[in-house]
Structures are given as C-alpha cells and as structure tokens.
Amino acid sequence: MDANSYPLLKWILLAPLAGFALNALFGRKLLGEKAGGIVGSLAILAAFVFAALSFSDLLKLPPEARLLRETLFSWISAGTFTADAAFRFDPLSAVMALIVTGVSFLIHVYSAGYMHGDKGYNRYFSYLNLFVFFMLTLVLADNPLVMFVGWEGVGLCSYLLIGFWYEDPEKATAGRKAFITNRVGDAGFLIGLMLLSSLLASRGVLSMDFETLRASASQLSAVTVLGVGAPTLICLLLFFGATGKSAQFPLYVWLPDAMAGPTPVSALIHAATMVTAGVYMLSRLSFLYELAPKALEVVLLTGAFTAFFAAVIGLLQKDIKKVLAYSTVSQLGYMFMAAGAGAFSASVFHLATHAFFKALLFLGAGSVIHGMSGEQDMFKMGGLRREMPFTFLLVGAGWLAIAGVPGLSGFYSKDLILEKVFEHGGSFVWGVGVLTAALTAFYTTRLFVLTFLRAKRGHGHAHESPLTMTLPMAVLALLALAGGFLLKERLFVFLDPAYAAPEHSEEAARLMYISVTAGLAGIAAAFLLTLPKPAAALKKALPRLHSLVFNKFYVDEIYGLVIIRPLRYVSDKVLFAMVDAGLIDGLMVNGSGKASYAAGRLLARVQNGRLDFYALVFASGVALMLYWVM
C-alpha cells in the first residue's frame, strides 16, 4: 500500500457523483421512483464502504504516520505557485467521512419512504447525492483551495434542497436566504485564504497543502497586517466564513428558515454535513488558530452567546422543526465553545454525538409530520405515543441523549466541553454553558411532552411510518444511546496518538454533578410547566418577554429594517434608476441608439436626389481638401 498514492480515496467521492449523474440524466423517464431511490441510496452506501476500507487501511499504519493521500492532477500552476487536486485521509478526515457517509446513507433510506409519490423524486435524490459529493470534497481536501470548492458546493446544493419545492414562494425565498447569507460569510473565508496564500508566498512557501501550511504557519507569528497580527486576522476572517456555514451569530438567520425544505434535507444539513463544515475547518486549521489566542477568544465568546441565545429562542417555538433548528444553532455554539477553548478534539466529539441524536430527532419529527399528514404545530398534536409507538420510543432516545442524561451520548460530549471551557474560558462562560444545557433539556422535553405525552388535541388518527423510515431511526437511536460511551476514549486516542486519559479530579466531578443537575432540572421544569398548561404561566406573567422570545427577538425584522431595506433602496433608486436605467440604458444604450437614429435622419435629408446639390457638396469637399493641403 502506497500511502502517497492511495487509490480508494477518489471512489469515496466518485460514488455519490455517479449517483447524482444517473438520477439527473436518466431520472424519472428511465429509472423511475423505486430505481432512483435505490441508485441514490446505494451510491452513498458505496461511499461508506470505501471510507470504511480506507479507515481499515489507515489503522494498519503506525499512529504517528496515519495519512493516506491521492493526487488526481495538477490543478493550479501560476508561476511558481502550485495547487493539486489532491485528497487526504487522516484521523480527522476519516472520522468526518464515516459520519457523513454513514448518517447520509440512513437519511437516503429514510427519504425513499418520506418522499414517496413526490413528482420531483429523482431530482431530489440527484441533489442529495451531489450534496454528499461536495461535503466529502470538503472533508477530504488536501489543501484549503480544494476545501473551498466543497465549501461552495454544499452552499449551492443547500439552496437547491431548501428551495426544492420552489413552486411555493415561501420555500423559494428560504433557499435564496440561505444562499445569500452563506455568500456573506464565504467572502470572509475567501479573503482569509487569499491573505494566507499571499503572506506565505512572500516568504517562499509556494504550496498550500495542509502539511506545508502546518510546517510554515509559524513564519507568520511576527507578521502584522493593518496593525493586527497576521494569524489573528486570518483566523478571524476564516471564522467569519464559519459563522455562515455553521450558523453562528450574526449569520445564523438562514438556518431556521431552511426548515422549508423536505424534513430529510433538514436532517442532512443540520446533523452531520453542511453546518458542521465550519467546525471541521477550525479543527483542520487548529495549528493556525493556536498561533492566534485572541481569535480563539472570539470563537469562544461567539459560540457561548450563540448557544445561549438560540436556546432561549427555542423555548417557545410552536413548529416542531423550528425547535430543532434553533437547537442545532445552539449545539453548534457548543462545538465552537470547545474549539475556542482549544479543545478541538472535544469539539469533534460533540460533532459526532450531535450527528447521531440530531439526525434522529429530525427524522423523528419527519415521521410525526408524515403521520400527521403534514402538520408541524406541536400544539395541534398530543397523544401520539399510542398512535405512533415506534416513533415515540425512538424520538424518546434522541430526547434523552440531547438532554444530557448520564450514560447517553450527549452527556459525555457536553460534559467534556463544559469541563474544558471551565479550564480555559473561566467560570462565566462555563456558567453560560451550564445554563444553556438546562434550557436544552427544557425545550427538548417540552417538544416530547407536547407531541407524545400530552392529551390528544383534536387531530384525526395519526399513522405509524413505514419500515423504510423507522429502521434508519432505530440505527440512529442505538448510536444516540451508546455512541458517546463507545467513542469517549477511542476517538481521542485515534485523533491524537499522544492522548492520555485525564484523571478525573474532584473539581471535574463537581462540575459534572452541576451540569447533570442543571439538565435534570430543565427536564423537571418542562414537565411541570408544559404538561398542564403549555407556556401559559410565562405568557400571563411576562407578556412582553414572552412576545420577545416567541418572535425570536425580532432579529429578522431588524435585519430587514437596517440592512435589507436600505440595500433595496440603493438597488432600486440608485443603482437601477440612476446607473442602470439612467446611465447605461439611457445614455449608453438608448442614447447611442437615438444619436444614430438622428444622424440617419440628417443624412437622409442630404440624399435628396438633386444633381446640382450633389455637385455643390462635391465641389465644397474638394475645396476644403485643397485648403487643408495648401
């Protein structure tokens, strides 16, 4: 096995690309619904198998030499600068590839049942396969330029999937919102890449692969740009890109609206793929962030604020998918808190456990919506534990996992993050994390109670989902229950061969008891406040606060007033009316046309058919020429 020319890596990517091509080219006319779903699912299963085989070969290498690479071709060659279309399979990308392909395969199988009968069935699976291809491009990239291709690709596919039912203006608008918001963040990412490349090139570093970057990054330690340390500025620009993809404040607003897409799309985007891209990018470039402690502090504080802010909004949402959307924003904040505390492995650990229980919860929400014939308002549900018993049990597993019940996956990763944050971020940020854990337990318990445990609220009989939907949920439920325990030591040893299991001090045990107590208190409070009269107490006691939280702090309205309306005014009244219609159309296009028309009318009058007039013009012309020459 040649570790520098490992042939399986390209097949991890080509399998979903082939699935996309088959459904896009042959789709509905030749494949039909059943074959299209099978092709789309098998393509992702093949990618998972190739990733698993690569993982097996990676384990055969010594821990310090675990890296498989494959270069497809020389992509950019500009002077002395070069960048290859190359891919890498190391412990970090191996973990991500297995999560992406494994969870995506389960979502594809689920989609076969959920999307049954939709007229865009084959188009849906082609988009889904293309999305996975770009996500794998992102996580397997051997340099940040190839990573950026995957980064932009998942942005494109999210637009296609969120606005999948584009005939509905609301859903089409949600797709555009996601696309444009991500472009704002991507501008920062691109500027950061260009600055990094330029500064390294000026110091003779002419390759951008991650190994070269790791070895050369220290050369930038003493460099300043506009009075700011180069590593700090670069890391802040890259992090701004991450706030778009991973829905952190202030660019989180696209993600709740992304619920307009089919529910399996929500599970795919919000669990293990697109929204984790920013977390992965920070972990991949951890060597650069270690040179920029101020940038890490910004990451820590942004993550803490986003985690708490989104959790508060999730407390009073009525739409079952919106609750899970704000939960995703909040949990991503946890991951950034860990990264900001320098605990990148803990961040990846929570990324993995979150993929299990959040995919399960979204698919469970889809099962409920499917069984309720499209209803998403939790206040119109209730009593579903009897009518949808399998969904009830499986969603229950996801609820307990995300609530941080001891022994389940969410408990291990959240507890570790809070411990690392306390060590590096101080007691205040840790307190915000603990409070967020309590709020998380509250709103997820509220969701579970309103949907399954509360008395039935007038809806007709709901039906259980088919096996194609409940079986993937069952696999995810097992991972949500046991995944944290199975990974809690093995993952860290795999990611860092020098890892030594920490001794659990009395302080760590005390912190764990506090976080567990906070989670259990959140669960108890939700039962007390939700089971009898949901949210009525807060609404009566603090109507303005209730309205503020229920309306998501009016962030979208503020953005509309402060940003969108002025931009629209400038676009309509200045750029369009004055520049486009006035200058370009009026002067350059219409003006030149009118001038040509007027000149033609003038010349037409000269051509009057009189020979004496023509002779006079000719003689005058000859006289002028002689005068000019003489």
Buried (B, 14 or more C-beta within 10 A) or exposed (E): EEBEEBEBBBBBBBBBBBBBBBBBEBBBEEBEBEBBBBBBBBBBBBBBBBBBEBBEBBEEBEEEEBBBBBBEEEBEEEEEBBBBBBBBBBBBBBBBBBBBBBBBBBBBBBBBBBBBEBEBBBBBBBBBBBBBBBBBBBBBBBBBBBBBBBBBBBBBBBBBBBBBBBEEEEBBBBBBBBBEBBEBBBBBBBBBBEBBBEBBBEEEBBBBBBBBBEEBBEBBEEBEBEEBBBBBBBBBBBBBBBBBBBBBBBBBBBBBBBBBBBBBBBBBBBBBBBBBBBBBBBBBBBBBBBBBBBBBBBBBBBBBBBBBBBBBBBBBBBBBBBBBBBBBBBBBBBBBBBBBBBBBBBBBBBBBBBBBBBBBBBBBBBBBBBBBEEBBEBEEBBBBBEBBEBBBBBBBBBBBBBBBBEEBBBBBBBBBBBBBBBBBBEEEBBBBBBBBBBBBBBBBBBBBBBBBBBEBEEBEEBEBBBEBBBBBBBBBBEBBBBBBEEBBEEBBBBBBEEEEEEEEEEEBEEBBEBBBEBBBBBBEBBBEBBBEEBBEEBBEEEEEEBEBBBEBEEBBEEBEEEEEEEEEEEEEEEEBEEEBEEEBEBEEEEEEEEEEEEEEEEEEEEEEEEEEEEEEEEEEEEEEEEEEEE
